[in-house]
Amino acid sequence: MYALKQSIASPPKAVLFDWDNTLVDTWPIVHDALNHTLVTFGLKPYTLEEFRNRPQTSHRQTFPLIFGDQWAQAEKIYYSLYAGIHKKMLKILPGAQEILEFLYENGVYLAVVSNKNGPFLRREVEYLGWKDYFKCVVGSTDSAHDKPSIWPVRCALKESGIEPGHNVWLVGDSDIDVECALNSKCVPVVVGNHPLQKDYGDTVLHAKDFHTLINILGTKNPGIVK
């Protein structure tokens, strides 16, 4: 077991993870289900590039804008399609298992804060065998408001005794995650080469992958604190 690096000014007591395209690759699943739903309602489907550039807001935020008064029916169709494909197409992103094991072994409080539908989110967590890693799994509609609101962060930390702040890191892949972290006074961490729509200056900790993040937090390299 590798300990957290003592030289970090404020090692995290809690790390909150986004889910889609942070820990697991779900772009193809969501893109496919959403496009089928759009076509069902006579709307133009998204190209993959258009889809990737959309704000990663929750369906309760975006579906009324896309489908108008028919948004609830569209949501039912979408989730019916999603339910049929999501588990068999779910793919763990490189290093995700390792970062969870590393933090869990070091006693860091772990939770998921996602804009994905809560019941589907928890099914995916359990399907991957990751249920024991997370003390709390918060999805869309599990709190009063979704990301970038502070509400899901407070919900995720409710039983931890840890207040949102510099000892809490929120790891994600999009502006929504960064804004949620900043709104909550937490440390925003972006993993991967995901382009952000805004310039947040030096407020964001960037790591090219999870193995880099492990080396920031601790290390598996000789000569640095273990």
C-alpha positions in Angstrom: 0.0 0.0 0.0 1.3 3.5 -0.9 0.6 6.3 1.5 -0.5 9.8 0.5 2.4 12.1 -0.2 3.0 14.2 2.9 4.4 17.1 0.9 1.0 18.0 -0.6 -0.2 21.1 1.1 -3.7 19.8 1.6 -4.1 16.1 0.8 -7.8 15.3 0.2 -9.8 13.8 3.0 -12.5 13.1 0.4 -12.5 12.6 -3.3 -15.8 12.9 -5.3 -15.8 11.4 -8.8 -17.9 12.2 -11.8 -19.0 9.0 -13.5 -19.6 9.2 -17.2 -16.3 9.6 -19.2 -14.3 10.1 -15.9 -14.3 6.5 -14.5 -16.2 4.8 -17.3 -16.5 5.3 -21.1 -20.2 5.8 -21.8 -20.0 8.2 -24.8 -21.1 5.5 -27.3 -24.0 4.3 -25.1 -25.5 7.7 -24.4 -24.9 9.0 -27.9 -26.7 6.0 -29.4 -29.7 6.1 -27.0 -30.1 9.9 -27.4 -30.0 9.8 -31.2 -32.6 7.1 -31.3 -34.8 9.2 -29.1 -34.3 12.3 -31.2 -35.2 10.5 -34.4 -38.3 9.1 -32.7 -39.5 12.6 -32.2 -38.5 13.7 -35.7 -35.5 15.7 -34.5 -32.0 15.7 -36.1 -29.5 13.4 -34.4 -26.2 14.6 -33.1 -22.9 13.9 -34.8 -20.4 12.5 -32.3 -18.5 15.8 -32.3 -21.7 17.8 -31.6 -22.6 15.4 -28.8 -19.2 15.6 -27.1 -19.4 19.4 -27.2 -22.8 19.6 -25.5 -22.9 20.7 -21.8 -22.9 17.7 -19.6 -26.0 18.8 -17.7 -28.6 16.3 -16.4 -31.7 15.2 -18.4 -34.0 17.1 -16.1 -32.1 20.2 -17.2 -31.8 19.5 -20.9 -34.7 17.3 -22.0 -37.3 20.1 -21.5 -35.2 22.3 -23.7 -34.8 19.7 -26.4 -38.2 18.0 -26.4 -40.4 20.7 -25.0 -43.7 19.5 -23.5 -42.9 15.9 -24.6 -39.7 15.7 -22.5 -41.1 13.2 -20.0 -42.2 10.8 -22.8 -38.8 11.3 -24.5 -37.0 10.5 -21.2 -38.9 7.2 -20.8 -38.0 6.2 -24.4 -34.4 7.2 -23.8 -34.0 5.2 -20.6 -35.8 2.2 -22.2 -33.2 2.2 -24.9 -30.3 2.9 -22.5 -31.4 0.0 -20.2 -31.0 -2.4 -23.1 -27.4 -1.6 -23.9 -25.7 0.1 -21.0 -24.2 -2.8 -19.1 -22.9 -4.8 -22.0 -21.2 -1.6 -23.5 -19.9 -0.2 -20.2 -16.1 0.2 -20.3 -13.8 1.0 -17.4 -11.3 3.8 -18.4 -7.6 3.2 -18.0 -6.3 3.6 -14.4 -9.8 4.0 -12.9 -9.6 0.8 -10.9 -6.1 1.7 -9.7 -7.0 5.2 -8.5 -10.0 3.8 -6.6 -7.9 1.1 -4.9 -5.2 3.6 -4.1 -7.5 6.1 -2.4 -9.6 3.4 -0.7 -6.5 1.8 0.8 -5.4 5.1 2.1 -8.6 5.7 3.9 -9.9 8.6 1.7 -13.7 9.0 1.7 -14.9 8.2 -1.8 -18.2 9.1 -3.4 -19.7 9.6 -6.9 -21.4 12.8 -7.9 -23.0 12.4 -11.3 -25.7 14.0 -13.5 -26.7 10.5 -14.6 -30.1 9.1 -13.4 -29.5 7.8 -9.8 -30.9 4.3 -10.1 -29.0 3.6 -13.4 -25.9 5.1 -11.9 -26.0 2.8 -8.8 -26.8 -0.3 -11.0 -23.6 0.5 -13.0 -21.5 0.9 -9.9 -22.7 -2.4 -8.5 -22.3 -4.2 -11.9 -18.6 -3.2 -12.0 -18.1 -4.5 -8.4 -17.3 -1.0 -7.1 -20.0 -0.6 -4.5 -17.6 -1.1 -1.6 -15.3 1.7 -2.7 -18.0 4.4 -2.4 -19.7 5.6 0.7 -22.3 7.5 -1.3 -23.4 7.5 -4.9 -25.4 10.6 -5.9 -27.1 10.9 -9.2 -29.6 13.2 -10.9 -32.7 13.9 -8.8 -31.1 12.4 -5.6 -30.7 16.0 -4.4 -32.6 19.2 -4.9 -30.4 20.3 -7.8 -27.9 18.7 -10.1 -24.3 19.8 -10.9 -23.0 22.5 -11.1 -25.0 23.2 -8.0 -23.4 22.6 -4.6 -26.4 20.3 -3.6 -25.1 17.0 -4.8 -21.7 17.6 -3.2 -23.4 18.3 0.2 -25.5 15.2 -0.3 -22.4 13.1 -1.1 -20.6 14.4 2.0 -23.6 14.3 4.4 -22.6 11.2 6.3 -18.8 11.8 6.2 -18.5 14.6 8.7 -16.4 16.4 6.1 -17.4 19.9 5.0 -17.0 21.0 1.3 -13.7 22.8 1.0 -10.0 22.5 0.1 -9.8 19.0 1.7 -12.3 17.7 -0.9 -11.3 17.1 -4.5 -13.9 16.7 -7.3 -12.6 14.7 -10.2 -14.3 15.1 -13.5 -13.9 15.7 -17.2 -16.0 18.8 -18.0 -16.8 22.4 -17.2 -19.9 21.2 -15.2 -17.5 19.3 -12.9 -15.1 22.3 -12.5 -18.0 24.7 -11.8 -19.5 22.3 -9.3 -16.2 22.1 -7.5 -15.7 25.9 -7.5 -19.3 26.5 -6.4 -18.6 24.1 -3.5 -15.2 25.6 -2.6 -13.6 22.2 -3.4 -10.6 21.5 -5.5 -11.5 20.8 -9.2 -9.4 18.1 -10.8 -9.7 17.3 -14.6 -8.2 14.0 -15.7 -7.5 13.4 -19.4 -7.2 15.7 -22.4 -10.7 17.0 -22.2 -10.9 20.5 -23.6 -12.7 22.9 -21.2 -15.0 25.6 -22.7 -13.7 28.3 -20.2 -10.3 29.3 -18.9 -10.2 28.7 -15.1 -6.6 29.7 -14.7 -4.7 27.9 -12.0 -7.8 27.0 -10.0 -7.9 23.5 -11.8 -5.6 20.7 -11.1 -4.9 18.8 -14.5 -3.7 15.3 -14.7 -3.2 13.6 -18.1 -4.4 10.2 -16.6 -5.1 8.5 -13.4 -1.6 7.1 -13.1 -0.4 10.7 -13.1 -2.9 11.6 -10.4 -1.6 8.7 -8.3 1.9 10.1 -8.6 0.6 13.5 -7.6 -1.1 12.1 -4.5 1.5 9.6 -3.5 3.7 7.6 -5.8 4.8 4.2 -7.0 8.2 5.6 -8.0 11.2 4.9 -5.7 12.7 7.8 -3.8 9.4 9.6 -3.0 7.5 9.2 0.2 5.6 5.9 0.3 
